[in-house]
């Protein structure tokens, strides 16, 4: 099993402001799977993603990525873990405004000794003709493509996506999901996608529902629908 999550607990605050967000999450994801994490606001979706990504520290429990335990890692070890294993895609693109598309991607390319081929990645993501533009010259969908390319250039083993289509219209959302599907097939990248969009669950391999800080339900999607056929995005 590529990703193993066991009894993960996470809380914030203390005394009157104390809140336990994750109350003992248990789940797992196989290598190469696309997995959606769903749940209402406050269910712990983003907190779980941040714990897996080493952006938040767990109170207790275990997260193993490819056999490596991240609970208890020191800050420098977590930095190495993120650099060597992870790519992040967020709802907000966080592009550097005074760098071109190509230069924004190169920022992460320099973090690895074995990056993907830049020109191939630009072509896959439909950015070749936009590579010398600045973020302000791009549409929202093009900016998200750039953010995806920046995350992928390191050839991460695990891609963490927090509401990757949340700021996009329906047509652009479908384009981005088709790209993620294509990337999964081409590079066998394991993906965790946090989303409120109920249609996205139909295109992935596995669905995990969180409720009140626990896994309420999870299942393998036996009848996946291609992203191009999704409705009501």
N, C-alpha and C positions, 0 to 999 in steps of 0.2 A: 504494500500500500504506500502510495507516494506521500500523501498528507494524512497524518493521524492526529486527531484532536480528542483529548481525554480529560473530562471533568474540569474544564476551564472555567474559572471564576474571576470576575473583575468588578470592582466597585469604585466609586468616586466619593469624595467628601468624607466628612466625619460628623459625629454627634447628630444634630438636627438636620444637616444637609447630606447625611450618608444615604447612598443609593447603590444597591447591588444590581448591576446591569446584566452580567452573565452569571448564571446560578449553577453551573455545572454542565457545560456544553460537551456533548460527545458526538463525533461524526468522523467520516473519513472520505477521501477522494483519491481515485486511482490516477496514475500518470496519464496525461493526455486527455483527461476529461474536461469538458466544459460544465461548470456547475453554477447554478443560480442559488443565491441566498435571499429568501423573501421573508416578509413579516411586516407588521404595522410599525409606525414610528415609535421608537423607544423599545423595540423588541430586542435590540442588541446587535443588529446586522453590521453596522459600521464598526462598532466596538470589536466584534469578533474579527473582522477583516484587519483592523489595526493591530490586534494582538498577534494574528498570524504574520503580519508584515513587520512586527517588531517596532511599530510606532507607539504602541501602548504596552506597558508591562502588565502581565497577569498577576493576580493575587495568588493563585495556585492553579495546579493542573499541568497539562503537558501538551505541547505542540511540537510534533516531529515532522520535518520536511526532508524527504529522502533519507530518513533514518537519523537526522541530526536534530537533537533536542534544543529548542531555543529558550525554553523557560530557564531563568537563572543566568542567561548570558549577560555579560557586562556591556556597556555602551559601545566600546570599540569592537567587540565581537558581534553585536547586533548590526553595526555599520558594515562590517565585512559580510555578514549574512545577507543583508539587503543588496549590497553591491554584487555579490556572486550569484544570487539566486532569483531575485525578484524584479519585476517590472510593475509600476503603478500607473493606473489611469483613473483620473478623478473627473467629477462633473465639471469642474472649472479647470481650464487647460493649463494654467500656470506657465505659459510660454514666456521667454525673455523677450520683451518688446523690441529691443534694439539689435536683436540677432535675426538673421534670415531663417527660413525653414531648415535648410541644411545645417546651419550653425547651431540651431536649437537641438537638433538631433545629435550633432557631434559632441555636445556637452556630455551626453551619456555614452557615446561611442568610446570616449577616452577612458572610461571606467573599467573596460574589460580588455583582456588580451585576445579574445576570440569573438569580435563583433560580427553581426550579420553584414552581408555586402550592402553598402549604403545605396548604390544605384538600383540594386534589385529590390530593396525595401521601398524606395521611393516609387518604383514602378508598381509594385504590388498595391501600395496605398494610394495610387493615383496622384502623386505629388511631384512627379518629375518636372512638369512645366511650371510648378509653383515654388521650386526649391530656392530660388533667389529672392522671393518675396518676404516681407516682414509680416508678423502676425496681424497688424492692423489692416493689411491688404487682403486678408483671407476671410472667407465666410466662416460661420460657426462650425460647420461640418468639416471644412478644410483645417481649421485650427485643431479640432479633435483628432483628425487624421495625423496631424503633426505630433500631437501629444502621444498618440498610439505608436507612431514610428520611434519617437524618443524612448518610450518604454521598451520597445522591441529590439532596438539596435544592439542591446547587450546580449541578445539571445537568452532571455531569462527562462528559467525552468518553470516558474510560476508567475502568472500575470494576475494581479489583483485589480479589479475594476469596481469603483464605487460610483454608482449611478452614471455610467458612461454616456448614456443618451438623455439624461435628465434635462439638459438645457437645449435640446434639439427638437426640431419639428418632426412630424411623423415620417416623411419621406427621407430626411437625412438620417434619422434614427435607424431606419431599415438599412440604409447604405452602410452605416457604421457596424451594425450587427452582421451584415454579410461579410464585411471585412474581418471581423473577429472570427467568424466561422471559417473563412478562408485561411487565416493565420493558424488557427487550430489544426486544420487539415494539413497545411504545408509544413509547419514547424513542430507539430505535436506538442504545442504549448498547453500546459495545464492552466485552466482559467477559473477564477472565482469571481462571479459577477453579482454584486449587491444591487438590487433594483426594486422599485415599486411597480414597475410595469409588468402586469400579469401575463402579457402575451409572450414575453421573452422565455418563460419557463418551457414553452413548447419546442424550442430549438436546441436545448442543451441535453447533455447526457444524464445529469443528476439534478434534483431539486431538493433543497433543504428549507423547511419552514421553521422560523424562530417565533416563539411566543413567550413573553415574560421571561426572557433570558435563558430559555431552554429550547432544545430541538423538539418541536411539537410533532413534526412528520418529515420524513424524507423518503425519496423513492428514485429508482432508475427509470428514465423515460424510454419506454420500449418503442414508442412511435413518434420519433422526432420529426418535426416539420422544418424544412429548409427556411433559413431566415428570409429568403426572398418571398415566401408565401405567408409570412406572418401578417396578421390583421390587427387593427385597432392599436397601433403603436402611438 
